[in-house]
Amino acid sequence: ASAAQPEEVLVKDAPKLGAVWLNPGVEEHHLLYKLGKLQRHVVAKGVDLKAEQFEDAALCASNWSTRCSVMEISPDDLPCIGPEASPEKCKARLAALVLQLQASEKAQAAVPAPSMAFCAAGRLIAGRSPQELVPWLKGYQQAQCALSSCVLTGTNLNYANLYACHLGGQQWTTLGVFILLLVYCFLIIGVVADGYLIPALCQIGRHLEMSDAMLGSTLLALGGSITDFMTGLVSVLSLENEQPDVSLWLGGLVGAGLFATTVVVSLVPLCSDGGAQMDAKALSRDLGFRSLANVLVITFACLGYFNAFLGIVMTACYVVYVLITLRETSKTETQANPPDARPSVAEDLSFISSSFGRRKSLSFQAHSGSLVLTHVSGEDAEEMCSQRLKRHLAWNGASAGVMEKVNFFVALPFRPFFCLTMATVKWDPVVNVVMPFCVCLFLPFGNPLGNSYKAPDWSSMLTISGLAVVGLLLSIRLGLLARGCPGHYIGFVFFQWITFVTALLWVGLLAGEIVGAFTVLGAVIGMSPTTMGLTLLAFGNTVDNVFATMGLVKNGQSPVAITGVYAADTFTMFCVCGCIMLLLCMKTAAAVPVAFTPCAMTLLIVIQVILATTWLWTKQNQWKMPKVLGKFLLACYPSALILGFLLEYIIRK
């Protein structure tokens, strides 16, 4: 309103309000007074400001809940604050202001680093972050598109920009496109885990001389729960907030737990002839520890916070569970698989392909102490180029199943990158030689703290250059060794460890895309992150359990399937949840506030009831799961979700 320089004014008797910049060109000042999350409209005349004009100014402090600020606003901004606030008028005002500020900054193209004031406009006036404003400004597509450039994201694709600019802010179009993208990401994670991560973990386990039960309780359990683990890790390492939002991930854990203990478990008696006979001792052990894990989650949900002590307790409980499992399965495993019949390190798992649910099936069998690795291959003859190409592309020809064919076409665009960064169990004289160099180039891209190739500074450039030199030297050295030992797998264990690391980075990249897409999609369709986790994320994380369980039951391994389902879920709740939350406590150097929604709390209680009911029902039926129990568990899943969302609606209303 005036070309005069703003004047700095201090409020008398209220130093914690800080300095207020006033426009000396106007007599009446409209001030936006913020006390924590509260917004108030204050009208002042002149530049003489007093504490009594700002209600509760004495409560102002330095923490987030009572931090205060005062700023002068235009009268046009009044629809966004105070008792006269109007959402529709506020949207119209904010959209016009964003476009005005953006045009003004574009006109100052000569400025080397524009301030992008339009990014701060929504936060200051509407009290929302750019990520919240993009879907909120529905109907103002140009403003949405402008604000989408302000969204801080750790993903390679800006999903807010995709929604606002490329999909025109259309809700249903965005829903369809995002669902396809999410399904694609889950399928690619399955390809990486089944085709590269699990074989590498098994080879590492054999090198460390692990038993099948130990391998299943540790490395294969990690491989089976890799999506849950990396989704939580990505949420904790989020660059957007000092206090990362893990509500999507926690909702996914609760939803996945409900799905596993109802739908997946129900498949065992339903797919078995006349029900499924269980081992009393194993079922009691697995249900007991799964119930304990659920009780601990309910505990920190009721407390409202998670501290390092709880993280240590949860991790220690899983260690106890592993030790008990090893003791109970060691005798059976020794009889079924004597030491002299164990396959050698270099021969394991040459049969693993990208069949859907394969990693879950292996994890389930290993948890139960049954034989996991039964295929032993001899020395392979030298492969032709066409054979090597088919192997790297995971093409099995006419013998491939439906899901293997689907995964082949889905992963085809990524296969060259996978082949150059993740090793298989067979030596390739070309791919394996160049792999160290390619891996060193990939590490900055897959950095969990952020892509180092994006706007690199001098330290990032130095790191990238150093890794490239190291990778080149390793490849040259490997090439020289390969010439002297043709056909020999040089550094087999080294390549498996490298594959383990790069596979985790690939899954982390894809998990980051999943978290980013779910966050934007939830805001677009009006669902909270916890609700998205309880439903869509949980289903994506556990759908492969269905295929693994059905395959084991059809092969007459119902007890193995049940043990695997509960043990894998126990690993997720104890180890994955405990470790991720412990990492979050270390990052924030304090106890982490945890706010479970009424729906999530209801589902945790329902899971506890279902676990007790399953044990009692099976015990009363001579440790046999009848088909009627399967039907009951199957009906519990939709019923529990409806009950949870209904109670949340009633409580919030």
C-alpha positions as CSV (number, residue, x, y, z in Angstrom):
1,A,0.0,0.0,0.0
2,S,3.0,2.3,0.4
3,A,6.5,2.6,-0.9
4,A,7.7,3.6,2.5
5,Q,10.1,1.2,4.3
6,P,8.4,-0.9,7.0
7,E,9.0,0.2,10.6
8,E,10.1,-2.2,13.3
9,V,8.0,-2.0,16.5
10,L,8.3,-3.8,19.9
11,V,5.2,-4.5,21.9
12,K,5.5,-2.9,25.4
13,D,5.5,-5.4,28.3
14,A,5.4,-8.4,25.9
15,P,9.0,-9.0,24.7
16,K,8.3,-12.6,23.8
17,L,6.0,-11.5,21.0
18,G,9.1,-10.3,19.1
19,A,9.5,-7.5,16.7
20,V,6.5,-6.4,14.6
21,W,7.0,-4.8,11.2
22,L,4.4,-2.2,10.4
23,N,3.6,-0.3,7.3
24,P,4.0,3.4,8.1
25,G,1.9,4.4,5.1
26,V,-1.4,3.4,6.7
27,E,-3.1,4.5,9.9
28,E,-5.0,1.3,10.7
29,H,-3.1,-1.9,10.9
30,H,-4.6,-5.4,10.6
31,L,-2.4,-7.8,12.5
32,L,-2.3,-11.6,12.4
33,Y,-1.6,-12.7,16.0
34,K,-0.6,-16.4,16.3
35,L,-0.4,-18.2,19.7
36,G,0.7,-21.8,18.9
37,K,-1.9,-23.0,16.4
38,L,-4.4,-20.3,17.3
39,Q,-4.9,-17.4,14.9
40,R,-6.5,-14.1,15.9
41,H,-7.2,-10.8,14.2
42,V,-6.0,-7.7,16.0
43,V,-6.7,-4.1,14.7
44,A,-4.3,-1.4,15.9
45,K,-4.1,2.3,15.1
46,G,-0.8,4.0,15.0
47,V,2.5,2.3,15.9
48,D,2.1,2.3,19.6
49,L,1.4,-1.4,20.4
50,K,0.5,-2.6,23.9
51,A,0.4,-6.1,25.5
52,E,-3.3,-5.8,26.4
53,Q,-4.1,-5.8,22.7
54,F,-2.8,-9.4,22.4
55,E,-4.8,-11.8,24.5
56,D,-2.8,-14.4,26.5
57,A,0.5,-12.8,25.4
58,A,1.9,-13.8,28.8
59,L,1.6,-17.4,27.8
60,C,4.1,-17.0,24.9
61,A,7.1,-19.3,25.2
62,S,9.8,-20.8,23.1
63,N,8.2,-24.2,22.5
64,W,6.1,-25.1,19.5
65,S,2.8,-25.3,21.3
66,T,2.9,-21.7,22.7
67,R,5.2,-19.9,20.3
68,C,3.9,-16.5,19.3
69,S,4.2,-14.2,16.3
70,V,2.6,-11.0,15.0
71,M,2.6,-9.8,11.4
72,E,0.7,-7.2,9.5
73,I,-1.6,-8.4,6.8
74,S,-3.7,-6.8,4.1
75,P,-7.4,-6.3,4.7
76,D,-7.9,-8.6,1.7
77,D,-6.5,-11.5,3.8
78,L,-9.2,-11.2,6.5
79,P,-11.4,-14.1,5.0
80,C,-8.6,-16.5,6.1
81,I,-8.6,-15.5,9.8
82,G,-10.8,-14.5,12.7
83,P,-14.5,-15.1,13.3
84,E,-15.3,-13.9,9.8
85,A,-13.2,-16.6,8.2
86,S,-14.7,-18.1,5.0
87,P,-13.0,-21.1,3.4
88,E,-14.1,-20.3,-0.1
89,K,-13.2,-16.6,0.1
90,C,-9.9,-17.6,1.6
91,K,-9.1,-20.0,-1.2
92,A,-9.9,-17.3,-3.8
93,R,-7.8,-14.7,-2.0
94,L,-4.9,-17.1,-1.5
95,A,-5.0,-18.3,-5.1
96,A,-4.9,-14.7,-6.4
97,L,-2.1,-13.8,-4.0
98,V,0.0,-16.9,-5.0
99,L,-0.3,-16.1,-8.7
100,Q,0.5,-12.4,-8.1
101,L,3.6,-13.1,-6.1
102,Q,4.7,-15.7,-8.6
103,A,4.3,-13.3,-11.5
104,S,6.2,-10.6,-9.5
105,E,9.1,-13.0,-8.9
106,K,9.2,-14.1,-12.5
107,A,9.6,-10.5,-13.4
108,Q,12.7,-10.3,-11.3
109,A,14.5,-13.0,-13.3
110,A,17.7,-11.2,-12.8
111,V,17.7,-12.0,-9.1
112,P,20.1,-15.0,-8.7
113,A,18.1,-16.7,-5.9
114,P,14.4,-15.6,-5.9
115,S,12.8,-15.7,-2.4
116,M,9.7,-17.7,-3.7
117,A,7.5,-15.7,-1.3
118,F,4.4,-17.3,-2.7
119,C,5.5,-20.6,-1.1
120,A,5.3,-18.9,2.4
121,A,2.0,-17.1,1.7
122,G,-0.2,-20.1,2.4
123,R,1.7,-21.1,5.5
124,L,1.5,-17.6,6.9
125,I,-2.1,-16.7,6.0
126,A,-4.0,-20.0,5.8
127,G,-1.8,-21.8,8.4
128,R,-1.1,-24.8,6.0
129,S,2.0,-26.2,4.5
130,P,2.4,-26.2,0.6
131,Q,1.7,-30.0,0.6
132,E,-1.6,-29.4,2.4
133,L,-2.5,-26.4,0.3
134,V,-2.2,-28.1,-3.1
135,P,-5.2,-30.4,-2.7
136,W,-7.0,-27.8,-0.5
137,L,-7.1,-25.3,-3.3
138,K,-9.2,-27.6,-5.5
139,G,-10.7,-25.5,-8.3
140,Y,-7.8,-23.1,-8.6
141,Q,-5.5,-25.3,-10.8
142,Q,-3.0,-22.6,-11.6
143,A,-2.4,-21.8,-8.0
144,Q,-2.2,-25.5,-7.2
145,C,0.4,-26.0,-9.9
146,A,2.5,-23.0,-8.6
147,L,2.4,-24.2,-5.0
148,S,3.4,-27.8,-6.0
149,S,6.8,-26.5,-6.8
150,C,7.2,-25.5,-3.2
151,V,6.6,-29.0,-1.8
152,L,9.7,-30.5,-0.3
153,T,10.0,-34.1,-1.2
154,G,12.6,-36.8,-0.9
155,T,11.1,-38.7,-3.9
156,N,12.4,-38.7,-7.4
157,L,8.9,-37.8,-8.7
158,N,7.0,-34.8,-7.3
159,Y,3.6,-36.3,-6.8
160,A,2.0,-33.0,-5.8
161,N,3.2,-31.5,-9.1
162,L,2.0,-34.6,-11.0
163,Y,-1.5,-34.1,-9.5
164,A,-1.7,-30.4,-9.8
165,C,0.0,-29.7,-13.1
166,H,0.0,-32.8,-15.2
167,L,-3.4,-34.3,-14.1
168,G,-5.1,-30.9,-13.9
169,G,-6.1,-31.4,-10.2
170,Q,-8.7,-34.0,-11.2
171,Q,-9.5,-36.2,-8.2
172,W,-10.7,-39.4,-9.9
173,T,-8.0,-39.2,-12.6
174,T,-5.4,-38.8,-9.9
175,L,-6.8,-41.8,-8.0
176,G,-6.6,-44.1,-11.0
177,V,-3.1,-43.0,-12.0
178,F,-1.7,-43.2,-8.5
179,I,-3.2,-46.6,-7.8
180,L,-1.5,-47.9,-11.0
181,L,1.8,-46.3,-9.9
182,L,1.6,-47.9,-6.4
183,V,0.8,-51.3,-7.8
184,Y,3.8,-51.0,-10.1
185,C,6.1,-50.0,-7.3
186,F,4.9,-53.0,-5.1
187,L,5.5,-55.3,-8.1
188,I,9.0,-54.0,-8.6
189,I,9.8,-54.4,-4.9
190,G,8.7,-58.0,-5.2
191,V,11.0,-58.5,-8.2
192,V,14.0,-57.0,-6.3
193,A,13.3,-59.0,-3.2
194,D,12.5,-62.3,-4.8
195,G,15.1,-62.2,-7.5
196,Y,18.1,-60.5,-5.8
197,L,17.7,-59.8,-2.1
198,I,16.5,-63.2,-0.9
199,P,19.1,-65.2,-2.9
200,A,21.9,-62.9,-1.5
201,L,20.6,-63.3,2.0
202,C,20.5,-67.1,1.7
203,Q,24.0,-67.2,0.4
204,I,25.2,-64.9,3.2
205,G,23.4,-67.1,5.7
206,R,25.1,-70.2,4.3
207,H,28.5,-68.5,4.4
208,L,27.9,-67.6,8.1
209,E,26.9,-71.3,8.6
210,M,23.4,-70.4,9.8
211,S,20.8,-73.1,10.4
212,D,17.5,-72.9,8.4
213,A,15.6,-71.8,11.5
214,M,18.2,-69.1,12.3
215,L,18.2,-68.0,8.7
216,G,14.4,-67.8,8.6
217,S,14.2,-65.9,11.9
218,T,16.7,-63.3,10.9
219,L,17.8,-62.7,7.3
220,L,14.8,-64.2,5.6
221,A,12.4,-62.5,8.0
222,L,14.0,-59.2,7.0
223,G,13.6,-60.1,3.4
224,G,10.0,-61.0,3.9
225,S,9.2,-57.8,5.8
226,I,11.5,-55.6,3.7
227,T,8.7,-53.3,2.5
228,D,7.5,-52.6,6.1
229,F,11.1,-52.0,7.2
230,M,12.1,-49.7,4.3
231,T,8.8,-47.7,4.5
232,G,9.5,-47.0,8.2
233,L,13.1,-46.1,7.5
234,V,12.2,-43.7,4.7
235,S,9.6,-42.1,7.0
236,V,12.2,-41.7,9.8
237,L,14.8,-40.3,7.4
238,S,12.4,-37.9,5.9
239,L,14.0,-34.6,4.9
240,E,10.8,-32.6,5.2
241,N,10.5,-32.4,9.0
242,E,12.8,-32.5,12.0
243,Q,9.9,-34.6,13.6
244,P,9.0,-37.1,10.8
245,D,5.4,-38.2,10.4
246,V,5.3,-42.0,10.8
247,S,1.5,-42.2,11.0
248,L,1.2,-43.7,7.5
249,W,3.8,-46.4,8.4
250,L,2.3,-47.2,11.8
251,G,-1.1,-47.4,10.2
252,G,0.4,-49.9,7.7
253,L,1.8,-52.1,10.5
254,V,-1.6,-52.2,12.3
255,G,-3.5,-52.8,9.1
256,A,-1.1,-55.5,7.9
257,G,-1.3,-57.2,11.3
258,L,-5.1,-57.3,11.1
259,F,-5.0,-58.6,7.5
260,A,-2.4,-61.4,8.4
261,T,-4.2,-62.6,11.5
262,T,-7.6,-62.7,9.8
263,V,-7.5,-63.1,6.0
264,V,-4.2,-64.9,5.6
265,V,-4.7,-67.3,8.6
266,S,-8.2,-68.1,7.4
267,L,-6.8,-69.4,4.1
268,V,-5.1,-72.3,5.9
269,P,-8.3,-74.1,7.2
270,L,-10.4,-73.0,4.2
271,C,-7.9,-74.4,1.7
272,S,-7.3,-77.6,3.6
273,D,-9.5,-80.7,3.3
274,G,-11.4,-81.0,6.6
275,G,-9.5,-78.3,8.3
276,A,-5.8,-78.0,9.2
277,Q,-4.0,-79.9,12.0
278,M,-1.7,-77.8,14.1
279,D,1.3,-78.5,16.3
280,A,0.1,-77.5,19.8
281,K,3.5,-76.3,21.1
282,A,4.5,-74.3,18.0
283,L,1.0,-72.7,17.7
284,S,1.0,-71.7,21.4
285,R,4.5,-70.3,21.1
286,D,3.8,-68.2,18.0
287,L,0.4,-66.9,19.2
288,G,1.9,-66.1,22.6
289,F,4.7,-63.9,21.2
290,R,2.4,-62.4,18.6
291,S,0.0,-61.4,21.4
292,L,2.9,-60.0,23.5
293,A,4.0,-57.9,20.5
294,N,0.5,-56.5,20.1
295,V,0.3,-55.7,23.9
296,L,3.6,-53.7,23.7
297,V,2.2,-51.7,20.7
298,I,-1.0,-51.0,22.7
299,T,1.1,-49.9,25.6
300,F,3.0,-47.2,23.8
301,A,-0.2,-46.2,22.0
302,C,-1.9,-45.7,25.4
303,L,1.1,-43.9,26.8
304,G,1.1,-41.5,23.8
305,Y,4.9,-41.7,23.3
306,F,7.6,-44.2,22.4
307,N,11.0,-44.1,24.1
308,A,14.3,-45.9,23.7
309,F,13.6,-48.3,26.6
310,L,10.5,-49.6,24.8
311,G,12.5,-50.1,21.6
312,I,15.1,-52.1,23.4
313,V,12.5,-54.2,25.1
314,M,10.7,-55.0,21.8
315,T,14.0,-56.0,20.1
316,A,15.0,-58.1,23.1
317,C,11.6,-59.9,23.1
318,Y,12.3,-61.0,19.5
319,V,15.7,-62.3,20.4
320,V,14.1,-64.4,23.1
321,Y,11.6,-65.7,20.6
322,V,14.3,-66.6,18.1
323,L,16.3,-68.5,20.8
324,I,13.2,-70.5,21.9
325,T,12.4,-71.3,18.2
326,L,15.9,-72.4,17.6
327,R,15.9,-74.7,20.6
328,E,12.6,-76.3,19.6
329,T,13.5,-76.8,15.9
330,S,17.2,-77.8,16.2
331,K,16.4,-81.5,16.8
332,T,13.9,-81.7,13.9
333,E,16.1,-79.9,11.6
334,T,19.1,-82.1,12.3
335,Q,17.1,-85.2,11.5
336,A,15.6,-83.8,8.4
337,N,18.8,-82.2,7.0
338,P,22.0,-83.8,8.3
339,P,25.1,-81.6,8.1
340,D,26.8,-83.6,5.4
341,A,23.8,-83.1,3.1
342,R,23.7,-79.4,3.2
343,P,24.2,-77.6,-0.1
344,S,27.3,-75.6,-0.7
345,V,27.5,-71.9,-0.7
346,A,28.1,-71.5,-4.4
347,E,25.2,-73.8,-5.3
348,D,22.3,-72.5,-3.3
349,L,19.2,-70.9,-4.8
350,S,20.1,-71.0,-8.4
351,F,16.4,-71.8,-8.9
352,I,15.0,-68.6,-7.4
353,S,13.0,-66.5,-9.8
354,S,10.6,-63.6,-9.5
355,S,7.5,-65.7,-8.7
356,F,5.1,-63.7,-6.6
357,G,5.3,-64.5,-2.9
358,R,8.4,-66.6,-3.2
359,R,10.3,-64.7,-0.5
360,K,7.4,-65.2,2.0
361,S,7.2,-68.9,1.2
362,L,10.9,-69.4,1.9
363,S,10.6,-67.3,5.1
364,F,7.6,-69.3,6.3
365,Q,9.4,-72.6,5.7
366,A,12.6,-71.5,7.5
367,H,10.6,-70.2,10.5
368,S,9.0,-73.6,11.0
369,G,12.4,-75.4,10.8
370,S,11.5,-77.3,7.6
371,L,14.0,-77.8,4.8
372,V,14.3,-74.6,2.7
373,L,16.9,-75.3,0.1
374,T,16.4,-78.6,-1.7
375,H,17.7,-77.8,-5.1
376,V,21.4,-78.5,-5.8
377,S,22.9,-77.7,-9.2
378,G,26.1,-79.0,-10.5
379,E,28.7,-77.0,-12.4
380,D,27.1,-75.2,-15.3
381,A,28.5,-75.3,-18.7
382,E,29.6,-72.1,-20.2
383,E,26.6,-70.0,-21.1
384,M,25.9,-68.6,-24.5
385,C,25.2,-64.8,-24.8
386,S,21.5,-65.6,-25.4
387,Q,21.3,-67.7,-22.3
388,R,23.0,-65.1,-20.2
389,L,20.6,-62.5,-21.5
390,K,17.5,-64.6,-20.6
391,R,18.9,-65.2,-17.1
392,H,19.5,-61.5,-16.4
393,L,16.0,-60.7,-17.7
394,A,14.5,-63.5,-15.6
395,W,12.8,-65.0,-18.7
396,N,11.9,-68.7,-18.2
397,G,10.0,-69.1,-21.5
398,A,7.1,-71.4,-21.7
399,S,7.7,-72.8,-18.2
400,A,7.1,-69.4,-16.5
401,G,3.9,-69.0,-14.5
402,V,1.5,-66.1,-14.9
403,M,3.0,-63.9,-12.2
404,E,6.5,-64.6,-13.5
405,K,5.4,-63.4,-16.9
406,V,3.7,-60.3,-15.4
407,N,6.9,-59.5,-13.4
408,F,9.0,-60.0,-16.5
409,F,7.2,-57.3,-18.5
410,V,6.8,-55.0,-15.4
411,A,10.5,-55.1,-14.5
412,L,11.8,-54.9,-18.1
413,P,12.5,-51.1,-18.1
414,F,14.5,-51.6,-14.8
415,R,16.4,-54.8,-15.7
416,P,19.5,-53.2,-17.2
417,F,20.0,-51.1,-14.0
418,F,19.2,-54.2,-11.8
419,C,21.7,-56.3,-13.7
420,L,24.5,-53.8,-13.3
421,T,24.0,-53.2,-9.6
422,M,22.8,-56.6,-8.2
423,A,24.6,-59.9,-8.7
424,T,23.1,-63.3,-9.3
425,V,24.5,-66.6,-8.1
426,K,26.1,-67.3,-11.5
427,W,29.2,-65.6,-12.8
428,D,29.0,-63.3,-15.9
429,P,32.4,-62.4,-17.4
430,V,31.1,-59.0,-18.6
431,V,28.4,-57.9,-16.1
432,N,30.2,-58.9,-12.9
433,V,33.4,-57.1,-14.1
434,V,31.7,-53.8,-14.7
435,M,29.4,-54.1,-11.6
436,P,31.7,-52.5,-9.0
437,F,32.0,-49.3,-11.1
438,C,28.2,-49.2,-11.7
439,V,27.5,-49.9,-8.0
440,C,29.7,-47.0,-7.0
441,L,27.8,-44.7,-9.4
442,F,24.5,-45.9,-8.0
443,L,25.3,-45.4,-4.3
444,P,25.0,-41.6,-4.4
445,F,21.7,-42.0,-6.3
446,G,20.3,-44.5,-3.8
447,N,21.5,-42.6,-0.7
448,P,18.7,-42.9,1.9
449,L,19.4,-39.3,3.0
450,G,18.7,-38.0,-0.5
451,N,19.8,-38.2,-4.0
452,S,23.3,-36.7,-4.1
453,Y,23.0,-36.0,-7.8
454,K,20.3,-33.5,-7.2
455,A,21.8,-30.0,-6.8
456,P,25.2,-31.4,-5.6
457,D,27.5,-29.2,-3.6
458,W,31.3,-29.5,-3.5
459,S,31.2,-32.2,-0.8
460,S,28.7,-34.3,-2.8
461,M,30.8,-33.9,-6.0
462,L,33.9,-35.0,-4.1
463,T,32.1,-38.0,-2.8
464,I,30.7,-38.9,-6.2
465,S,34.1,-38.5,-7.8
466,G,35.8,-40.6,-5.1
467,L,33.3,-43.4,-5.4
468,A,33.7,-43.4,-9.2
469,V,37.5,-43.8,-9.0
470,V,37.2,-46.6,-6.4
471,G,34.7,-48.4,-8.6
472,L,36.8,-48.1,-11.7
473,L,39.9,-49.4,-9.9
474,L,37.9,-52.4,-8.5
475,S,36.5,-53.2,-12.0
476,I,39.9,-53.1,-13.6
477,R,41.3,-55.4,-10.8
478,L,38.4,-57.8,-11.2
479,G,38.9,-57.8,-15.0
480,L,42.5,-58.8,-14.6
481,L,41.6,-61.6,-12.2
482,A,38.9,-62.9,-14.4
483,R,41.3,-63.2,-17.4
484,G,43.5,-65.5,-15.3
485,C,40.5,-67.6,-13.9
486,P,38.0,-68.0,-16.7
487,G,34.6,-69.4,-15.6
488,H,35.5,-69.0,-11.9
489,Y,33.2,-66.9,-9.7
490,I,35.6,-64.4,-8.2
491,G,34.6,-62.9,-4.8
492,F,31.3,-64.7,-4.6
493,V,30.5,-63.7,-1.0
494,F,31.7,-60.1,-1.7
495,F,29.2,-59.9,-4.5
496,Q,26.4,-61.2,-2.3
497,W,27.1,-58.6,0.3
498,I,27.1,-55.9,-2.3
499,T,23.8,-57.2,-3.7
500,F,22.4,-57.1,-0.2
501,V,23.3,-53.4,0.2
502,T,22.2,-52.3,-3.3
503,A,18.9,-54.3,-3.1
504,L,18.1,-52.5,0.2
505,L,18.8,-49.2,-1.6
506,W,16.5,-50.1,-4.5
507,V,13.7,-51.1,-2.1
508,G,14.3,-47.9,-0.2
509,L,14.0,-45.8,-3.3
510,L,10.7,-47.6,-4.2
511,A,9.4,-47.4,-0.6
512,G,10.1,-43.6,-0.7
513,E,8.0,-43.4,-3.9
514,I,5.2,-45.4,-2.2
515,V,5.2,-43.1,0.9
516,G,5.2,-40.0,-1.3
517,A,2.4,-41.2,-3.5
518,F,0.3,-42.3,-0.5
519,T,0.8,-39.0,1.3
520,V,-0.4,-36.9,-1.7
521,L,-3.2,-39.4,-2.6
522,G,-4.5,-39.3,0.9
523,A,-4.7,-35.5,0.9
524,V,-6.4,-35.5,-2.5
525,I,-9.1,-38.0,-1.6
526,G,-9.5,-36.7,2.0
527,M,-8.1,-39.7,3.9
528,S,-5.7,-39.3,6.8
529,P,-2.2,-41.0,6.6
530,T,-3.2,-43.5,9.3
531,T,-6.3,-44.5,7.3
532,M,-4.3,-44.9,4.1
533,G,-1.9,-47.1,6.1
534,L,-4.6,-49.2,7.6
535,T,-6.1,-50.0,4.2
536,L,-4.1,-49.5,1.0
537,L,-0.6,-49.7,2.4
538,A,-1.4,-52.7,4.5
539,F,-2.9,-54.5,1.6
540,G,0.1,-53.8,-0.6
541,N,2.5,-55.0,2.0
542,T,0.7,-58.3,2.7
543,V,-0.9,-59.4,-0.5
544,D,2.1,-61.7,-1.3
545,N,1.4,-63.5,2.0
546,V,-1.8,-64.8,0.4
547,F,0.0,-66.4,-2.5
548,A,2.7,-67.8,-0.2
549,T,0.2,-69.3,2.2
550,M,-2.0,-70.8,-0.5
551,G,1.0,-72.4,-2.1
552,L,2.2,-74.0,1.1
553,V,-1.3,-75.3,2.0
554,K,-1.7,-76.9,-1.4
555,N,1.6,-78.7,-0.8
556,G,0.3,-80.1,2.5
557,Q,2.3,-77.8,4.7
558,S,-0.4,-76.1,6.7
559,P,1.6,-76.0,10.0
560,V,4.5,-74.4,8.1
561,A,2.1,-71.7,6.7
562,I,0.6,-70.9,10.1
563,T,4.0,-70.7,11.8
564,G,5.3,-68.5,9.0
565,V,2.4,-66.1,9.1
566,Y,2.6,-65.5,12.9
567,A,6.4,-65.5,13.0
568,A,6.7,-63.0,10.2
569,D,4.1,-60.8,11.8
570,T,5.9,-61.1,15.1
571,F,9.2,-60.0,13.5
572,T,7.5,-57.0,12.0
573,M,5.9,-55.9,15.2
574,F,8.9,-56.6,17.5
575,C,12.0,-56.1,15.4
576,V,10.9,-53.8,12.6
577,C,8.7,-51.5,14.7
578,G,11.1,-51.6,17.7
579,C,14.2,-50.8,15.6
580,I,12.6,-48.1,13.5
581,M,11.1,-46.3,16.5
582,L,14.4,-46.7,18.4
583,L,16.1,-45.0,15.4
584,L,13.5,-42.2,15.5
585,C,14.2,-41.7,19.3
586,M,17.9,-41.5,18.5
587,K,17.3,-39.0,15.7
588,T,15.2,-36.7,17.9
589,A,17.2,-37.4,21.1
590,A,13.9,-37.6,23.0
591,A,10.8,-39.7,23.5
592,V,8.7,-39.7,20.3
593,P,5.0,-38.6,20.6
594,V,2.8,-41.3,19.1
595,A,-0.9,-40.5,18.3
596,F,-3.0,-43.5,17.3
597,T,-6.4,-42.7,15.9
598,P,-9.5,-44.3,17.5
599,C,-9.7,-46.6,14.6
600,A,-6.1,-47.9,14.9
601,M,-6.6,-48.4,18.7
602,T,-9.8,-50.3,18.0
603,L,-8.1,-52.6,15.5
604,L,-5.2,-53.3,18.0
605,I,-7.7,-54.4,20.6
606,V,-9.6,-56.5,18.0
607,I,-6.3,-58.2,16.9
608,Q,-5.8,-59.2,20.6
609,V,-9.2,-60.7,20.8
610,I,-8.8,-62.5,17.5
611,L,-5.5,-64.0,18.6
612,A,-7.0,-65.3,21.8
613,T,-10.1,-66.6,20.0
614,T,-8.0,-68.5,17.4
615,W,-5.9,-70.2,20.2
616,L,-9.0,-71.2,22.3
617,W,-11.0,-72.4,19.3
618,T,-8.1,-74.5,17.9
619,K,-7.4,-76.0,21.4
620,Q,-11.0,-76.9,21.9
621,N,-11.0,-78.6,18.5
622,Q,-8.1,-80.9,19.4
623,W,-5.5,-78.5,17.9
624,K,-7.2,-78.5,14.6
625,M,-8.3,-75.4,12.7
626,P,-11.8,-76.1,11.4
627,K,-13.2,-74.5,8.3
628,V,-15.8,-72.6,10.4
629,L,-12.9,-70.9,12.1
630,G,-11.5,-69.9,8.8
631,K,-14.9,-68.4,7.8
632,F,-15.1,-66.6,11.1
633,L,-11.6,-65.1,10.7
634,L,-12.4,-64.1,7.1
635,A,-15.5,-62.2,8.2
636,C,-13.6,-60.5,11.0
637,Y,-11.5,-58.4,8.6
638,P,-14.2,-56.2,7.0
639,S,-16.2,-56.3,10.3
640,A,-13.2,-54.9,12.3
641,L,-12.5,-52.2,9.7
642,I,-16.1,-51.1,9.7
643,L,-16.2,-51.1,13.5
644,G,-13.0,-49.1,13.7
645,F,-14.0,-46.4,11.3
646,L,-17.5,-46.2,12.7
647,L,-16.2,-45.7,16.3
648,E,-13.7,-43.1,15.0
649,Y,-16.5,-41.2,13.2
650,I,-18.7,-41.2,16.4
651,I,-15.8,-40.1,18.6
652,R,-14.7,-37.3,16.3
653,K,-18.2,-36.1,15.7
